[in-house]
Amino acid sequence: MGGLLKVSSNPHVRSKVNTVGIMFAVVLALLPAAGFGIYNFGPRALWVILVTVVSTVLTEFLFGLYKKKQTIGDLSAVVTGLLLAMNLPVSIPLWMAALGGVFAILVVKCLFGGLGQNFMNPALAARCFLLISFPKQMTDFVTDAYTGATPLAALKAGEEVNILDMVIGTIPGTIGETSVIAIVIGACLLILLGIIDLRIPGSYIVTFVVFIGLFGGHGFDMAYISAQMAGGGLMLGAFFMATDYVTRPITVKGQYIYGIVLGILTGIFRVFGASSEGVSYAIILGNLLVPLIEKITVPTAFGKGGRKHEK
């Protein structure tokens, strides 16, 4: 009897990786893009980042007092605030940035049950909320350093753009989306730590490239495709927001389908829409489709779903 095994309920798999560790890794991975944003746009970018992070953390703290349960220690509110700042123009009034932080945590996250229960990415939902509510301020990218349109807007207008500047990041745009190099450095860190993989980002970017090549009006012109890939927050969205554990599919097939859907939606918004962007709305709509994607990609349980043998 001493050799009997102890049977317990599932799950039986244990991991040393926890929520705090994952969120801390994401914060570290976002620092290169955040740091370059501060370098590119000046000290006011730092103020926007601080305001969004403080507003998200404070909102979660106050809601925790109401619910008598604090969750700010998991760092998810910090990640939300940082991601929101990455998606804001440096010229946005600070009170609007704070309002976005409150909306992200209170409306999108806490009112739906907290971390793990929100049905869309809080930072992107807040950005879309601000875009709808304050379109002028959210699309104003004029600063002391930059006075022209964003490269994607110029590209949509038929103008030429400097792809090297787009890769480096010395262009107008939101605080964290401009430098492809900084974003890829952070993404590599997450991949090396095993926080994310390439299923969603890879299928997203490849599908977008194919869509742009087929319907963008320039064929598979590499200069045009490279500019589309480097601009408009595609890399930031693909690696840091489409891969959000809560709002992405959990099935492997579902993650590939999800990435393909995001690529198609982003291409549709950019090619046929009035805006030159499209990543934020594509990911939000993709989040809403996740339950359906999971429903059609859940694998059949062993021993079920097979054909019965006739006697």
Steps between C-alpha positions, in 0.01 A plus 500: 500500500797730552552517122156644423498825309319806628223602261402866496284721285637674193697695396803283560750718312692752707708792377734742674371776271227707666302811412743736671794349313323525166393860556846600621651348184256696283590823681870433438431419135312828453781711648703525174198637311406727790855624536529575130164679512635729772818557299303564180231730637659649810412513872128540439486140382618401846220704656240325284641160601499592869144635484359190331681259733398695813138524380474126429665393826301750708171397338568133572603586857180697566287226347684252720402703807138478387521124439718449812754314291818655364647381169747777414786273607467289183634795293229459235383858556855623441515309171164644394610855580829457319336348191243779494774763508679323215185552291450871575641807324741699712290816458186355661372700801602319816145487633394307190784254555380456860141454381617226267672325790184513711289367212742214432502374858154588630278438197688237299671304777350538849132515406538173314658316792863608496808342345410199289136602454530798263386416148722751322842652551453784754772726360374475142139537610599821679682623191194437283284675761728804486510492118121508485464761774791730410597430137680833449728464801563131435613563141710808569862393455648848460786560744805723520696233315238396242247711311401275211261207467587153621676279243192283451282804436758625250515155341121491466513840332743364241812664642837336550626416850838428652494135604826522694357778716194282561712204608713715730199695626584864427150571368175643634252259655393371838755479779583130475423402142768682303817293551482154345847425640397576859178299466679197354759509779219480755322229301818289486525522878145367539567219254825399670324496839221284355233760576382513137561299185476580130165336423288815523759766403631287214162413350385861555794661320520243218126528430521879502791496254311269263185714526692823433677338207173385345277801569732791586528618140880471489535126455774339703719809488736445793548870570125550534452184706795586726352843568163345584664254739712763673223753552174536685574288803486168315804358680392633839153355454619165364751424775362679806120521468383223268689256723315605818431176692149602602360614166669256259380146419636220716502235226800468268289496182297786638811713545596455135146584389498800732823631348362453149180687593703788646712522186196512274318756716805726523543481124135585440514802730821630345420440134127566484440710812528874543771463764857405419527294820275213604692283747304605810158441347614172344616359835187618681276335238722192514452487879124488446541204263716295740207304657387391153855412394548290814165327450593376153858406589458315829645150440270202535546316829668160474243230441231740386386617161599188312271300277324207665556157352187339369422148619 
